């Protein structure tokens, strides 16, 4: 009974931290970086700036994907703890910037070449959602606060897959990385852009501050039933395999559930993003962007979750049918407790716990 209460308490604390601290900090970093690039990167030629941002971000992310395996094999936290800590944070910082560059470029180009009208947004959003659903990548449109990556993990922050130095694997990685970075990212940006700008049009467009608070309210309100009902829905979906018709219904139900997590994520980001615009030094946007960038990264570094800057989800569409405990990786305090417990259990029985060195992060 005590272990159940402890698990429930840790889970509740983790959900609270992800929605009130980690999620807004990631949004702050992205907005600060986005606005800073707008101000200083070829500001007099907007179209060229967007194209260079999109192409440069794509190439940089592909290089990071190719180099992730050698980096993981070279920088081992047990062998080079200080070097690993410094390099891993800097690596996460660079990936966060390049990811923002890719999104800024593609989002801005869509705004430039497509009209920002509700019908256009609805059509493009539906197409993006449809293609992602068919490709099995709708879960990629979710992310923080449903996905937290810790700095003491060494998994690839882009693909989460281990890599080898075989030529075939390098070729596969090059092809897969290019496909994932360009195709999936563009579809995710299309979906996010449609939801975000539709809300800009529909939710009190004349009062950005109130509109942002409403987005935060929508996010928190939807999050409660979505998180609490996850296991119930997944159990129900696993049982719907009696006929082909029920199989189709199961697919639609699961995709609808994932889209709810996307709406929660977009509303949380939009709320934090617009509140910074209206409340953080609105008369000095350049300084506001710099503060947002620095506060976002420093806060995530203090929370030991800078790898979360890359964004993206840690679960796949098919995970809703699997037997895993949860699709989401929102463990924050729980991870530290588990790491501490593993350290304690590894200490010999006759060792004085007062001499225990603590947790290596």
N, C-alpha and C positions, 0 to 999 in steps of 0.2 A: 504493500500500500504506500509506504514511504517513497519507494522508487518511482511509483506512478505519479505521486504528487510532485516529486522533484522534477520529473520529466515534463509534466504539464507546466510547471512554473518556469522552467528554463525555456520551453518553447514559447510561452507567452512573452517573456522578456525579449527573446530574440525577434519575434514579430514586431514588437514595439520599437526596438532599436532600428530594425531595417526600415520601418516606415517613417520614423521621426528623425533619425540621425543619418544613417548610411545612404538611404535613397536621396534625401535633399542634398547631401554633400556631393554625391556623384552628379546630380543635376547642376549644382553650383559650379563644379569644375568644368563641366561641358559648356555651360553658358559663358563662363569667364573666358575659356579658351576660344570658343566660337566668336564672341564679340571682339576679342583681342585680334584675332586673325582678320576680322572684318575691318578693323580700324587701321591696321598696319601692313596688311599683305595686299599689295597692288590695289589700293582703295579707289584709284582714279579709273581703273578698268575692271568693272565688276564682273563681266562675263569671263574675261581672261583669268581673273582671280579664282573664280569658281571652277573653271576647267583645270587649272593647275592644282587646286586643292583636291579635286576629285582624283585626278591621275596620280598626283604625288602621294596621297593617302593610300590609294590602292596598291601602288608599288611598294611603299614602305611596309604595309601590313603583310604583303606577300613575302618580303624579305624576312620579317620577324617570324613568320610561319616556318620558313625554310631553316632558320637558324635556331629555332626553339629546341630541337633535339640536341645539337652540340652544346648549347648553353646549359641544358639540364644535366648533361653528362659531365660537363667541366666544372660547373659551380655547384658543389655539393654542400649543403648547409652544415653537415657534420665535419667536413674536412676544412672548409674555409668559411666559418660562420660570419665574420665581419664582412668579408668580401661579398658573400652571398646576400647579406642583409642590404648592403648599399646597392649592389648591382640589381637585385630583384626589384627594389623600389624604383630605381631609375628606369629599368626596363618597363615596368608597369606605367610609369609616367609617360614615356615615349609612345607606348602603344595607345594610351588614352588620347594623346595629342593627335596621332595619325588617324585614329578612329573618328575623332571629331572632324578632322580635315576631310575624310571620305564622306561623312554625313553632310557636312556643310556644303561641299561641292555638289553632291547629288541633289540634296534638298533645294539648294539655290538654283540649280539648273532646271529642276522641275518647275519652280516658281517662275523662272525666266521664260521658259518655252510653253508652259501650260497656263491657262487662266485660273485664277483663284476664285472660282465660282462654285456654289454648292453642288450643282449637277456634275461638274467636272470632278470634284472631289469625291462624290459618291461613287461615280463610275470607276475612277482610278483606284479607290480604296477597295471596292468589290473585286476588281481584277487582281489587285495585289494579294488580297486574302485568298481568292480562288486558286491562283497559281501556287502560293505557299502551301495551301491545303493539299493540292494534288502532289506536290513535291515532298510532302511530309515535313515541312519546315515551318509550319505556322507558329510553333513554340518559340522560334527565334525572335518573334516580335515581342515576346515578353522579356523580362530582364530584371534589373534592380527595381523594386525591392525583393523580388522573388528569387534572386540569384546573388549570392555573396561568395566571393573567392578570397581565400585567406593568403596572407603573404608567406606563410610557412608551408604552403602547398607548392609543388613544382609542376603541376599540370600545365599544359599549354593553355594560356588564357584565350586563345582564339578557337582551337578545335578540341582541346581536352584529350587528344590522342597522343600516345607515345610514338616516337619516330626512331628509325634506324638509319644507318649510313649506306644501306644498299642502294644501288643505282635505281633499281625498280621502284623502291620506296620514295626516292627523291623525285623521280618522274611522276609517280602517283601524287605525291604531295604538291608538286608544282601545279599539276592539272586540277586537283581537288581544291587546293588553296585559291587558285585563280577563280574557279567556278563559284566557290563559297563566298569569297570576298566581293566579287562583282555582282553575280546574279542574285544571291540571297540578300546581300546588303541593299541592293536597289529595290527589291521587292519589299523588304522590311521598311525602308525609307518611304516608299510609296504608301504603305499602310499607315505608318505613323503620321506622315504628312496629312493624309486625308482626315484622320481622326482629329488631329491637333487643330488644323485650320477650319474644320467644320465647327469645332467648339468655339474657336475664335469668332466665327460668324454668328453662331446661335446663342452663346451664353453671354449675355449682357456685354456686347462689344464696346459700348460707350463707357464702361467702368471696368478697367482691366484688373484692378485690385480685387473688387468684389467677384469678378469672373474667376480669378485665381483661387480665391477662398472656396468658391463653389466646386471647382475641380478637385480641390483637396477633400472636400466633404464627400463628393461622389466616390473618390478613391477609397476613403476609409469605410464608407457605407457598403460599397460592393465587396471590399476585402473580407469583411467579417463572414458573410455566408459562403464565399468562395473558399476560404481557408478551412472553415469548420466543416464544409460539406465535401471536401476533397475525397476522403476515404469512402464515404457513402456513394458518391458518384462513380468512383473507380470500381468499387465492388459491383455496382449495378451494371456498368458497361461490360465487365468481364463475363457477366451472365447472359448478355444479349447475343448469343451465338446460335440460337435455335434455328433461324431461317435467314435467307438472304435479305429479306425485307427488314428484319430486326438488325441485321448487320449494318445496313445502310443507316438506319436510325441511330445505331450506336456511334457510327462515324460522325454523323451530324451533331449528336449530343456532345461528343468529346471535343469537336472543333468549336462548338458554341461555348463550351466551358473554357477553352484556351483563350478565346476572344474576350471573355470576361476578364481574364488576367491581363490581357493586353490593354483593355480599357482602364483597368486599375492603374497599370504602370504609366500609361500616357497621361492620365489625369494627375497623378502624383508629380510627374516631371513638369507638366504644364503649370500646375499650381506653384511649385517652387521656382520655376523659371520666371514667371510673370511677376511674382512677388518681389523677386530680386530687382526686376526692371523698375518697379514702381516705388520700392521702399529703400533700396540700397543706393544712396547717393544718386538720385535720378538726375540731378543737375550736372553731374560729372560722370558720364557713362564710361569713359576710359579708365578712370580710377576704380569705378565700380566693378568693371570687368577684371581688373588686376586683382582686386581684393577677393572677388568671387573665385577666381582661378587658384589663388594661393590658399584661401581658407578651405576650399574643397579638397585640395590635395593634402594639405597639412592635417585636416581632420581625418581623412581616410588613412593616412599614415599612422596617426595616433591610435586609430582603431585596428591597425594591422590588417587592413583590407584594401590596399591600393590596387591589387589585381582586379578588383571590381570595376575599375575605371574602363576596362575594355567593353563593359556592357554585355548584353546577350544572355540567353538562358542556358542553364545547365541540364535541362531535360529535353527529351524529344517527344514528338507527338505520340509515338507508340507507348511511351512510359505510362500513359494513363491506364493501359491494360496490364501492366506488369505487377509483380508482387512486392516491389520496393516499398519501403515504409512511407516515403513521400516523394513527390516529384520535385519539390522545391528545395533549394539549398540555402535556407535562411539561418542556418546555425551560426551564431556568433559567440555569445557567452557559452553556449553548450559545447562548442568546439574547444574552448579554453579549459572548461571543466574536464572534458574527456581527455585532453592532452595532459592535464595535471594528474588525473587519476591513473593514466598509463605510466607516468613517471613514478608515481608513488608505488604502484604495483611492481615496478621493476626494481625497487630498492630492496636489498636483502632484509630479512626479518629482524636481524640484530642491529640494523643501522638506525641511529638516532635521527628521527625525522627533522629535528631542529637543525641538523647539519645538511639537510637536503638542499641542493643548489637551486631548486625552483624549476621553472619551465623555460626551455630554450626556444625562443621565437626568432 
